[in-house]
Amino acid sequence: MTKFDKKLLTGAAFAALLLPAIGAAQAQDAQQGGLLEEIIVTGVARSDGIKKLDASFSITTADAEAIAEQQPASTADLLKIVPGVWVESSSGTSGANIDVRGFPGGGDAPFITVQLDGSPLFPPPTLSFLENSTLFRLDDTVERVEVLRGGPSPIFSNGQPGATINFIQRKGKEDPEGSLKLTVGDEGLYRFDTYYQGALDKDLLFSVGGFYRTSDGIRDTEFPADRGGQVSGNITKVLENGEVTFYGRYTDDKNAFYTAIPLLSSNNGKTIKEFPGFDAGKGTFLGNELRNVVLEVTPGATPGTIRRDFADGRGVKAAVVGNTIDLTFGEWTVSNKMNYLKGQADTRGLFTGANPQTLGSFISGQIASANANAAVVAAAGRTATAGSASFANGGAAITDLNMQVITAGLWSVDKDIESFTDDIRFSREIFDGNTITIGAYFADYSSKDLWYLGNNVLMTATPNAKLINLTLNNGAKVTRNGFVGTSFFDVNASYNGQNVAAFIADEWALTDDLRIDVGGRVERQKVNATLENVSTMDLDGNPLTLANNATSVLNGSFRTLDYANTETSWTAGVNYYLTGDLSVFGRLNSGFKFPQFDNLRDGQDQMQKIDQQEVGLKTRTSDYAAYVTFFHNKFEGLPFQQFIINPDGSQTQLTRIGGSKAYGVEFELMVMPVENLNLALRGNYQKGEFKDFGPNSGNQVQRQPKIQFTFSPSYDVPMDWGKLRFFASYNYTGARWADVENAQRLPSFDTIDAGISADIGDDVTVMLSGTNLTDELGLTEGNARIIGGANTSGVFMGRPIFGRNVKMSVATKF
């Protein structure tokens, strides 16, 4: 631990202990102000929820105003407000990597579930090329968000042991209200948001809203990077014994998917600089030349092809319908949450691997490869000694052998998904202060996948890359229309899964100050699938077309897959009030994660087991708040999958099994030292390392920093016409490792965000905000497809955060 780490932990602990003491005198005033009455519904057995200070677990909440002030670029981006959650949103609106509390995720978001009104959008948290945040778009129809970490989550809903993000929609109200908002950004963003809440009748309420947006993207893609929108609505019937709500949501949004770019590294990876000619904050290989691309997918001298537009990126086109029912029948309360989702979540991505090199170096390597291939030499009648290159589009010759070039794969993934979930609960007070809840959960979900991974092209190592053709002087063609290879990994599969669970929970208020809860769950999963087999074969039988010597091809034969297993989980927690506004809690839980479709396809059917312990402190008054949690977890049975680049340029799928252990502290602190000034500090320190992971045992869990925090001051200035609000954030991210070998260092970095908003009267709000104002070069990912060291003469591939971005919005309420 560094001196800086020790100072921060000492400061956080001191603040957590000091704040309750200096504010004890205001506890009664705070209770009268209602701050202690915040109700949460996530991770709670009963539908009526509990007070946040009564909860014996860690949960972060944000209302619509707090969400708007964050100006998140995506759903994943919003999660940066949650301590203990590490977010890599540098891929764009979709396709984030999200980790929690030292869990060794390694990519996507396997321990993150996104819910809408308490129902998971898609029951498996992650499939390959699909994580939950991709399926959800923020807009002004969201009333608030609750993010539960650990706690009782292994018992309820889909049993997520990591973090559950529950977005709660606005509902109708008798007094109608609405909003119109226009947002523009310096990256060419134009976005319109609206919502309206009202009543059709005294007991029949409705809410409707949505957004439409187009943006050129912070990274210059030469085409609209983000385009699409969403419409949402719900209707609520208020009854004498409760209420029933039906909702619907349709999203059609396409988003550019950004991957690694070339960078320079020195000082053992501690110093990162821009690659010549490549703006790290705004550059991307994507461009018009990589849009409508023809991929060869079946063998033959005239191969079968498909056409893909890589401007489509990683978006979603899906509909969600559902309902919530909360009713009381005598001494029983009944709650049911149901939803159904159907749509597409395809990926069109440019995936980099090997580092850039000069064109001359690349030609030399191809000459050596061709001359080592007896069939090529025989067909040509002589060995190769030189090569000629030209641009694939236009045919202009390339004479500069020092030009930087790179090979990258155009990966195409079609994914049609469908799911139905239902969660029903019956609760009753069995004696004074003791409430028991019994419930059941059912999920049926499917995915139809068609993958073509690989399809490597040779292109310039420049923003908006240009495709290159190369022919050796013995007639051997290294590329065809820029392609140096076809697919190396194909999948044609139809999966279906079903989960059935029963759970029981008991909550007991022994006294006004002491509450305990326990719960247990038993769940059975069944999965079946049909998968097309693949063969490796020559596409066209011509040894002179080196780009097509061999490929992975779907061969028309099929195999089936069947899996079933049953597992249990449990939890126990206690919450105790030391004073009227200060409580402490403790929690134990043991959860699990079933293998999902991709694991089973690769023969990895082992269970993942997670044991967690946490203790925490919660306090809040009108002048300060503190939420501090110490956690420990142990993880077993992690299936780790990675596509790697071999020394000869070929690609291989690597799988491993391992586990980890982690401990740390999360903190959310706020104080108002003077009127209108708010100082907030949130973040976490954690130490997570692999165990039982072969030679990598003891290494730091990849991608996640030991320390990250955000300091956010804000100041309100009352005016005759309304209020001005100045706000800013200083964000620090500690050093990390990009790989399980701890060979690719990702250095620490910090960023500054700031903004100003003006409330004009009660109806108009104008906001100007900027992110990464210092244009910091910070990395979220190294070269994910190279094992170990990925540096070649100081050059490596990495994915940086976005550069400076400024937005302005104008909203009016009515």
Helices and strands as residue ranges (DSSP letters): H 3-23, G 24-26, H 27-33, G 35-37, E 39-40, E 50-51, G 52-54, E 58-63, H 64-70, H 75-78, G 79-81, E 85-88, E 97-100, E 112-116, E 119-120, E 126-127, E 130-131, G 132-135, E 142-149, E 163-169, E 177-185, E 189-201, E 204-215, E 226-239, E 242-255, E 261-266, E 271-274, G 288-290, E 292-296, E 305-309, E 316-329, E 332-344, E 347-352, E 357-358, H 359-371, H 374-380, E 387-391, E 397-398, E 404-431, E 434-454, E 456-460, E 468-472, E 487-509, E 514-537, G 546-548, E 551-579, E 582-593, H 597-601, E 608-620, E 624-645, E 651-671, E 677-691, G 694-696, E 707-719, E 722-733, E 736-737, E 745-746, E 749-760, E 764-771, E 779-781, E 795-800, E 805-813
